[in-house]
Amino acid sequence: MVDPLKERLDKLRKFSDSAKRRANLYSEITNIGDKHTANSLGALQKAPAPGKKLQKIGFLMLWIPEPTGITCAIGGPMIVAGRYLDKKYNGSTLHDVGHQTKNTMSSIRDFKNSVI
């Protein structure tokens, strides 16, 4: 016959283990918040491709005919600045990352199904 006190004690041990695992998980999540992770997540939240827009404006200013050449003098640095921003800021957003992850998972699933 099963002792009800032992059953209750087993339940309490399971609850205690679950609470400890959850507390450890929460403490590990708080350790993730270093500067590099925050910068990466912040880059995913920014407006997509600010450098591309700046490059396009620079090319337009470079190709506009003007007798004084001021737009040519402004267009070149805008193109260079746009290229720098392309390297500094990623053009992808969280939506793009999720979409690419879904595509990768479906490719892995298709490969797994073809092998099996």
C-alpha positions as CSV (number, residue, x, y, z in Angstrom):
1,M,0.0,0.0,0.0
2,V,1.2,3.5,-0.9
3,D,1.7,5.9,1.9
4,P,0.0,9.3,1.3
5,L,2.7,11.2,3.1
6,K,5.4,9.7,0.8
7,E,3.3,10.7,-2.2
8,R,3.0,14.2,-0.9
9,L,6.7,14.3,-0.1
10,D,7.5,13.2,-3.7
11,K,5.2,15.9,-5.1
12,L,6.9,18.5,-2.9
13,R,10.4,17.4,-4.1
14,K,9.3,17.6,-7.7
15,F,7.9,21.1,-7.1
16,S,11.1,22.1,-5.4
17,D,13.2,20.8,-8.3
18,S,11.1,22.6,-10.8
19,A,11.4,25.9,-8.9
20,K,15.1,25.5,-8.6
21,R,15.5,24.8,-12.4
22,R,13.2,27.8,-13.2
23,A,15.2,30.1,-10.8
24,N,18.5,28.9,-12.4
25,L,17.1,29.6,-15.9
26,Y,16.0,33.1,-14.9
27,S,19.4,33.9,-13.4
28,E,21.2,32.6,-16.5
29,I,18.9,34.8,-18.7
30,T,19.9,37.9,-16.7
31,N,23.6,37.0,-17.4
32,I,22.9,37.0,-21.1
33,G,22.3,40.8,-21.1
34,D,25.9,41.8,-21.9
35,K,26.7,44.7,-24.1
36,H,27.3,42.7,-27.3
37,T,24.0,40.9,-27.1
38,A,22.2,44.2,-26.4
39,N,23.9,45.7,-29.5
40,S,23.0,42.8,-31.7
41,L,19.3,42.8,-30.6
42,G,19.3,46.6,-31.0
43,A,20.6,46.3,-34.5
44,L,17.8,44.0,-35.4
45,Q,15.2,46.5,-34.1
46,K,16.6,49.4,-36.2
47,A,15.1,50.7,-39.4
48,P,16.2,48.4,-42.3
49,A,19.1,49.5,-44.6
50,P,19.7,53.2,-43.7
51,G,22.9,53.0,-45.7
52,K,21.2,51.9,-48.9
53,K,18.9,55.0,-48.8
54,L,21.9,57.3,-48.3
55,Q,23.7,55.7,-51.2
56,K,20.7,56.1,-53.5
57,I,20.4,59.8,-52.6
58,G,24.2,60.2,-53.1
59,F,24.0,58.6,-56.6
60,L,21.1,60.8,-57.5
61,M,23.0,63.9,-56.4
62,L,26.1,62.7,-58.3
63,W,24.2,62.3,-61.6
64,I,22.2,65.5,-61.4
65,P,23.7,68.0,-63.9
66,E,24.5,71.3,-62.3
67,P,26.9,74.0,-63.4
68,T,28.6,74.6,-60.0
69,G,29.3,71.0,-59.1
70,I,28.1,71.3,-55.5
71,T,25.9,68.2,-55.8
72,C,28.8,66.2,-57.1
73,A,30.9,67.3,-54.1
74,I,28.1,66.3,-51.8
75,G,27.1,63.0,-53.6
76,G,30.5,61.3,-53.2
77,P,30.7,61.6,-49.4
78,M,27.1,60.5,-49.2
79,I,27.9,57.3,-51.1
80,V,30.9,56.6,-48.9
81,A,28.8,57.3,-45.8
82,G,26.1,54.9,-47.1
83,R,28.6,52.1,-47.6
84,Y,29.9,52.7,-44.1
85,L,26.4,52.5,-42.6
86,D,25.8,49.3,-44.6
87,K,28.8,47.7,-42.9
88,K,27.9,49.1,-39.5
89,Y,24.1,48.4,-39.4
90,N,22.6,45.2,-40.6
91,G,19.8,45.6,-43.1
92,S,17.8,42.7,-41.7
93,T,15.0,42.9,-39.1
94,L,13.5,40.5,-36.7
95,H,10.9,39.5,-39.3
96,D,13.7,38.6,-41.8
97,V,15.5,36.5,-39.2
98,G,12.3,34.6,-38.4
99,H,11.5,34.1,-42.0
100,Q,15.0,32.8,-42.8
101,T,14.9,30.5,-39.7
102,K,11.6,29.0,-40.9
103,N,13.0,28.4,-44.4
104,T,16.1,26.7,-42.9
105,M,13.9,24.5,-40.6
106,S,11.8,23.4,-43.6
107,S,14.9,22.7,-45.6
108,I,16.3,20.5,-42.8
109,R,12.9,18.8,-42.4
110,D,12.8,18.1,-46.2
111,F,16.3,16.7,-46.1
112,K,15.5,14.5,-43.1
113,N,12.4,13.2,-44.8
114,S,14.3,12.4,-48.0
115,V,17.0,10.5,-46.2
116,I,14.5,8.5,-44.1
